[in-house]
Amino acid sequence: MRTLWRIISSPFRWAWRLLNFIREFILNLFLIFIIVICVGIYLQVHRSAPEPGKGALLVDLTGVVVEKPSMNNKFRQIGRELLGASSNRLQENSLFDLVNLLRAAKEDQNITGLVLSLKDFAGADPTSLQYIGKALREFRDSGKPIFAVGDSYNQSQYFLASFANKIFLTPQGAVDLHGLATNNLYYKSLLDKLKVNTHIFRVGTYKSAVEPFLRDDMSPAARDADSRWLGQIWAHYLDTVAANRQITPQQLFPGAPAMLADLKAVDGDTAQFALHNKWVDTVASRYAIETELTKTFGWNKQKKAINAVSMYDYQMQKPSEKGEQIAVIFADGAIIDGPETPGSVGGDTTAGQIRDARLDPHIKAIVFRINSPGGSVSASELIRSELEAARESGKPVVVSMGGMAASGGYWISTPANYIIAAPSTLTGSIGIFGVINTFEDTLGSIGVHTDGVSTSPLADLSVTKALPPEFSQMMQLNIENGYKNFITLVGKARNKTPEEVDKIAQGHVWIGSDAKTNGLVDQLGDFDDAVAKAAELAKLKQYHLNWYIEEPSLIDLVLSQTSASIYARLPATIQAWLPAPSGQIAALFSAQPGLLTNLNDPQNRYAYCLSCGDIQ
């Protein structure tokens, strides 16, 4: 009997031992991996910087430029070296770190020039490009040369390249200037086919954020409004690049018919087309370009390349931390209730940061950097009230608007002592809406029905039933009240009557220059101007910036870099069906914001600009 039992139980014992071995093996591998990561980080942080030599700063910018990366630069650099993530075009770069780096290189005697190699630069919003361009112009004005090299340039790449003293293009290359466009998805027909009932509550003639649920195309009012500000942004682009290239905007971009005729004249040779239109200075092979750069910067025999250091390896000195502090707090992304998530502004998180700055005796002023299309009304009000408390405590608050500060993004701007926007900032969009979907017809079509009893119509709320008329009326009144509160806040902040605000509100999107004319902002400028104004209002002669950016944990680093590496190595057809790694969602958020899935206002009230974040 014992022999029979041993025969029967033996496979189970071996299976159990095998499972234990596999479990211990995996845990040990993970432990070794963590140890290697920790040792690598220690060596990276404590390694001595190489002795600098004279040469160029290679601006080999990869990925997107954002105002607030989801991963701190130092941690991303470590992750890139240790884990070998090759997802360059998914990488996030800090706008302010990049500008500070360019300014440090301008003052560095060992840096004798810049080489812009932008083939992996995926883009940035127009306001960020202008700010980077400002730093490039400062570098060039210092007397140090800038060279741009590339096999091709998209519009964002070419904008930065236009600040160079000389632009090189290889013989098979091209410069892609085509203009700007906005595109949104519209769902009305889909919702009709699915028998989904969409209940819309809104205020504002131009509040186009709800149009995707009501129409299959853009309304004439929204088309006129968007055409206005989009044309102005394109005009800013052309004016800047044309001035850099010392030609007129009409010469730079004569229009599609004229460009087609010019391309035919050179037999479709896009490189010669760019040369003849003065978009570039020289068409040459990579060898010829390298030879010319060697004459300027010299040759490094060991590296077998020109004397240059990558921007990601460049060691710049830490800025002085003397004097009082000015807090820099970000609102970057859609505004949601609760804590911050990648690509969003958490009402609780941001309000908490403002409160910390208000209570910190070393903080003498706040620069609130906003780059948001808006979102939840309740979260926006939470942030606004905390910012108002900071101002009432005696600490000056200066709002610096980035690419967009619209709807809820403008709501949270109202308590500021001073508002500064860039000429291409999208702002305004003062309006409120609510969206509730119900699925009673969808379920009914497949034979599923909902029934029950309630003590009042207001208690009988369910996505599986039609909305009670009493609730719909109350919801519309709530939206209208929210709009009145919005324009009242704006009127109080901008010294206008609610009637005056209403004329420029109604959900109308304004570009920065028009917002200045309409009195919605105080000054046209950039982040530097906002910092200077904050120092002026706080009467600070010596100060440094305290950046309110949370540091990622080691686990965040490992997961983010590992997922990015795996994602980058997948075939493109598979990538198309998978979501981007979590650390990159912020960069991709503007493509088509998830209106119903990302926003979570408890009363379903939103101050949100749908079209502001989708410029291509």
N, C-alpha and C positions, 0 to 999 in steps of 0.2 A: 504493500500500500504506500509506504514511504517512497519507494522507488518511483511508483506511478506519479505521486505528488511532485517529486523533484522533476520528473520529465515534463509535467504540465506547467509547473511554475518557472522552470528555467528560462524560457523565452521572455517571460515578463520581467524577471530579474535583470536579464541582459538589456532589455529595452529600457528599464529604469536607469541602469548604469550609463547607458548611452546618452539618455536625455540629460542626466546630471553632468556628464562630460561635456556635452554641447553647451549647456548652460554656463558651466564654469569657464569654458574656452571663450565664449562670447564676452562674458564679463571681464575676463582677463585682458582680452584684446581691447575692450573699451577703456580699461584702466590704463593700459600702456599708451593708448592714443591720447588720453587726457594728460598723462605725464609728459609725453613728447610735446604736446601743445603748450603746457605750462613752462617747460624748459625753453622752448622756442621763444615764447613771449618774454621770458626773463632775459634771454640773450639779446633779443631784439631791442628791448627797452634800455639795456645797460651796455650795448655795444658802443664803441667809440666811433665818432663820425670820421670818415675818411678825410685826409688832408685835401682841402679844396684846391683846384687848379683853375687857371683862367680858361674861359671858354663860354659856350652858349648855354642858355637854359632851354632844354628841349620841352616844349609844351605839347607833350604827347597825350593830350586830353582824351580820356576814354569814358564812354557812357554819357549820362545826362548830368546837367548842372541843376541842382535844386537848392532851395534856400535852407532847408533843414534835412540833411540826409538821415535815413533811418539807422545808419551805422557810423559811429565816429571815425574820422579819417585815420587815426593811429591804429585802431583795431582793424580797419579794412586793409591797411597796408600790411599788417602782420598776417592777416588771413590770406592775403594774396600770395605772400612769400611761403607760408607754411602749407597751405592747402592747394595752392596752384589754381585758383579759380580763374577760368578763362572767359567768363561771361562779361567781357568788356563792355558791351553795349547796354548791359543791364546795371552797370556800376553807377553809383550816385556820387557826385562831387559837390562839396559845399561851395556855394557861390562866394561866400565871404572868405573862406580859406584860400580860394583861388586868387581873389583880388589881393588879399594880403601877401600872398606868395609873389605875385607880379610886382607889387610895390617893394617888397624886400629885395627882390632881384635887381630892381632899378638902382637901389642904393649899394648893392654888393659890388665891390671893385673886381671881384673874380668873375663876375658875370659880364661878358662883353657884348651880349646881344641875345635875341630870342629867335628860336626856330619853331614855327607853328606847324606841327604835324597832326592834322585834325581828322585823319581818316576814320578813327573810331569814335569821334565825337558825335553823339546821337542828337544833341540839341538842348535848347533851353527856351524859356519864354522870352518875348521881346524885351521886357524890362531888364531881365538878367543879362541878356546879350549887350544891352546898352551899358550896363554897369561894368561888365568885363571890358568892353570896348574903351571905356573911360580909362581904366587902368593900363590898357595897351597904349593908348594915346600918350599917357603920362610917361610911360617907358620910352616911347619913340621920341618924345620931346626932350628927354634927358640927353639925347645924342647917341644913344645906343641903337644899332640897327635891328629891325625885325624882318625875318624872311618867312614866307609861307610856302610850304612844299606839299604837293599832293597829286594823286592820280585823278582825283575828281573832287568837287566841292558841292555839297548841298547848300541850301540857303543859309542855314545857321552857321555852317563851317565857313562859307564865303563871307558872311558878315564880319566874323572875327579876322579872317584873312585880309579883308580890305584895309585893316589898320597897319598892314605890313609895308615896309619900304619897297619890297619887291615880292611879287607873287609868281611862283613857278608852277607849271602844269606839264605833265608828261604828254607825249604825242597822242596817245589814245584816250586822253582824259576829257573831262567836260566840266562846265560850271552850270549847275541846275538852278536857274532863276525862272520861276514860274508864277509867283504871286502867292496870295494867301486864300484860304477857303475854310469854311466851317461846315461840319456835317453832323447831324444827329439822327438817331433812329426814331422812327415813328411807329406806333403800335396799334392804332385804332382798328385797322382791319383784322389784325391778329386777335385783339381782344374781342371783337365782334364774333369771329369764328369760334373762339373759345367760350363765348357767351359770358364773358366777364363784365360785370357792371362797374364802371369807374365813376365814382362820385367826386366831383371837383368843386372846391370852394376857393374862391380867389378874389383879390382886389388888385386892379392894375391893368390898364389897357395893354401894356407891353410885357406883362408877366408871362413870358413864353415858356417857362419851365414846365407847365402842365400840358403844353400843346402835343407832345408825343402821345398822350393818352386820349386826346380829343380829335386829332387830325392824322392824315397820312402825309402831310406836307407842311411847310412853314407858312404861317399866315402872312398876309401882305404887311401888316403892321410890324411884325417881327422881322420880316425880310428888309424893310426899309431901315429899321433901327440898326440891325446887324450890319447891313451894307455900309452904313455911315461910319461906324467905329472901325470896321475891318479895313475900309479904304484909308482911314486915317493912319492906322498902324502900318499899312503897306507904304504909305507916303513917308512916314518917319524912317522906315527901312531904306527906301530909295534915296532920300535926302542925305542920310548918314553915309551910305556906301558911295554915292556919287561924289560927295565932298571929299571922301578919302581917296577916291580915284581921280579927282580933279576933272570930272566931267559933269554934264548936267543929268538930272534924273531921266530926262527924255532919251538921252544918249545911252544911259545905262539900261533902261528897259523901254524900248520904243513900242512895245506891244506885240502880240502874237503874229499878226500878218507881216510886219516889218522884220521880225526875227526869223520867220519862216523864209522870207525872201533872201535874207542875208545868209542863212544856212544853205540854201540852194546854190548861192553864188560860190561857196567854197566846197561844193559837192558833198555836203553832209559831214564835213570834217569838224567835229565839235571843238577840238582844241584850237584849230585855226580860227574858227568862229569866235571863240572867247578872246583870242589874241587881237583879231581885227576890231572887236568891239571894246577893246581896252579893259576888258575884265581881268586879264592877267598881263604880266610884263614879259614873260619868257616861256616858250614851249621848248622843253629839252628833256633828254633822257635822264633817268635817275643817276647814271654815272656822271653826266655833265653837271647836274645840279649839285651832286656831292663834291665834285671838283671845285665848283665855284664857292661853295660853303667852306671848303678846306682853306681857300685863300684868305678867308676872313677869320676863321676860328682855329685853324691849324688841324693837324692830324694826330690821333692817338694810336700809336703802333700797337699797344697792348690790346686795346678794345677793337682795333681795326675799324675805326669810325672817327668822325670829326670830334674835336674836343667839346663835349657837351655832357650835361647831367640832366637826367629825366626830372620832370617836376615832382614825380613821386619819390625820388631819392634825394631831392634838394633839402638840405638842412638849413632852415632859416632861424635867425635868432628870435627868442621869445620877446614879445612886446613888453615894454615897461609896465609895471604894475604899481607905479607911484600915484599918489593922490587918491581922491574919492572915486566911488564906483558909479557907473551908469549901467543899469540892468538892461539887457537885450532879451526880450521875450518874444517867442514866435507863435503865430497862429497860421499854420501852413497846412491847408487842406480843407475838406468839408467839415463843418462844425456839427458835432454829435454830442448827445448827452452821455455822461459818464467819463471814464478814463480815456486817455489818448490811445489810439491804435495807429499802425503805419498808414500814412496818407490821410489822416484825419486830425481834427482839433478836438480833443476831449474837453468838454466844458469844465469838468471837475479838475482835470490836470492843469489846464491853463489858468483857471481862477485861483488854484492853489499856488501856482508860481507867482502870480501877481500879488497875492496876499503875502507870500514870503518876502518879496521885494519891498512891499509896503512896510513890513515889520522889521526889516533889516536896517539898522541904523547906519550902516556903511553905504547903503544905496541912497543916492541923492536925487536920482531922476530915472525915468523908465522910457526906453525906446521900444515901442510895441510894433513889431514887424508883421504885417498882415499880407498874406497871399492866399486868399480864400474866396470861393464862390458863394459862401454862406452855408446855411443848413438849418439846424433846429432853432426855433425861436426861443425855447426855454433855455437852451445851452448858451445861445447868444446873449440873452439877458443876464444870465449868471456871470458871464465874462464881463459884460458891460458894467454891471453894478460893482464888481470888484475893482475894475479900472477906475470907476468914479470914486470909490473909497480911497484909492491910492492918490488920486488928484486932490481930494478934500483933505488928505493927511498932510498936504503941503509939498508933495513930491511931484514935480512937473512930469507930464505924460505927453510924449510926442509920438504920433502914429506915423510910421513909414510904410507906405503902400508899395507892394511889389507888383507882380504881373496883374493881380486882380484883388480887389477888396470890395466885392459887390454883395448886395442883399444883406445877409447876416454879417458878411465881412465889413459892410459899412455900418451896420448896427453897432458892432463892437468898437467902431472908431469914434463914435459920438462923444464920449467923455473926454477926449484928448484936449490938452491945452492948445495943440497945434497939429495940423495934418499936412503931411507932405506926400505928394503923389508924383510918379514919373509921368511924362507926357503920354506914354503908351499904356498906362495903367487902366484897367477896366474897373469902373466903380459905379456907384449909384445902384440901379436895379432895386429901387426902394418899393417893395411890394411883398405881399404875403399870400400863400396859398395852402390848401390842404388837399390831400388825396386819400381816399379810402376805396379799396376794391372789395366787392362782394361777389360770391360765387354760387348764388342760389340757382341761377339758370344753367350754369355749367354742371352742377351736381344733378339738377333735375333732368338734364338731357341723358344722363346715364342711370336714371331711376333712383337717385338718392335725394331724400327730402328731409327737412328739419321742421319739427313742430314742438310746441310746449306751451307753458303758461307763464305769465309774469305779472308782477304787481303794478307795472306801469310800462308804457311804450319805451321809456328810456332804459328800462332794465333789459329789454329784449333786443340787445345788440349782439350781432354775430356775423362773421364773414359768410356764413352759410344762409343768411336771410337778407332780404331787402332792408335798407335803412329806414327806420321809422321817420315819417315826415317831420315830427317834432324835433328829432335829433338833427336832421339836415338843416332845419331852420336855426337851431341853436348853434350848430357848427358854423354856418355862414355869419351869424352875428358875432361869434368868437373871432373869426377871421377879420371881419370889418373892424372890430375893436382893436385887434392886434395891429392893423394897418394904421388906425388913428394914433395908437401909442407910438408906432414907428415914426410917423411924420411929426408928431409932437416932440419926440426926442431929438430928431434932426433939427426941427425949428428952434428948440431951446439951445442946441449946441451951435447952430450957425446963425443965430439972431434973425430968424425968419418966422413969419406966421405960418401956421399949418396950411393955410391956403396957398401961400407962396411955395412951400415945399411940395404940395400936391401937384403943382404945375410941372415940376421937374422930376416928380416921382412916377407913380403909376407903373413901376417896374422898368422904367426906361434906363438902358445901359448907357453910360457916358464914358468917353475916353478922358484921360487925365486933364488934358488941356481944356476940354469943354467943362469938366467938373470944376476947374479953377474959375472959369468964366461964370458958371452958375453958382459959385459960392459954396460948393460942397467940400473943397479943400482950400488950404491957405497958401500953398506954395507948390510950384513945380520943382522937383529936385530928386535926389536919390538918398540912399542910406547915409552917406557921409553928411549930407545937409541935415538929416534928422538928428544925427549924433551931435553935430555942432549946435543945433538949435536947443537940444536938451541941455547941453553944457551951458549955453547962454542963459536959459531960463533958470537953471539951478545955480548960476553964478559961479561956475567951476572954472578955474584956470588950469588945473592939472587933474587929470582923471584917467581911468582906464575902464574898459568894458568888461562886464561880468555876463557871460553868455549862459543863459538858462537852457542848457542842453543836457539831457540825461545820458549818462554813459551806459553802453550795453554791457550785459554780463558775458562771461566766457561762453556759457551755453548759447546765448544769442549769436555770438560770433561764429561758433562751430556750426550751428544749424543754418545760419544765413549763408555762410560761405560754402558749406557742403551742398546745400540745396541749389545754390547758384551754379556750382561746378557741374552737378548732375544735369541740371536743366540745360546748361550751355552745350553739353555733349550729346543731347538727344537730337534725333533728326528733326528738321524743321516741321515736317508733317505732324509729328507727335507733339512738339512744342505748341503748335496751333490749338491743340485740343486740351492743353493743360494750363492752369493758372500760373502766372509768374511767381517766382519765389517771393515769400512774404516781405522780404526787405526791399523788393522792387515795386511793390504795389503803388507806392506814392508816385513813382515816375510814370506809371501807366494809368493812374487814376483819371487823368483828364480826358482820356480817349472817349469814354462814355460813362459818366458817373452812374453808379447804381442807385437811382433815385429812391427806390423803395427798400432796397436791402441795406444801404449804408446809413440812412437817416432814421432816427428813432425818437423823435419828439413825442412826449407822452400825450400831447393834445393833437397830434398830427398837424401841427402848424409849422410851415417852413418858409424861411426867407432865403431863397436859393436862385442862383443864376445858372441855368443849364448850359447856355451857349458860351459862357465866358471861358471855359476851360478846354475848348476844342478847336484850336487854330492850327491848321496844317499848311 
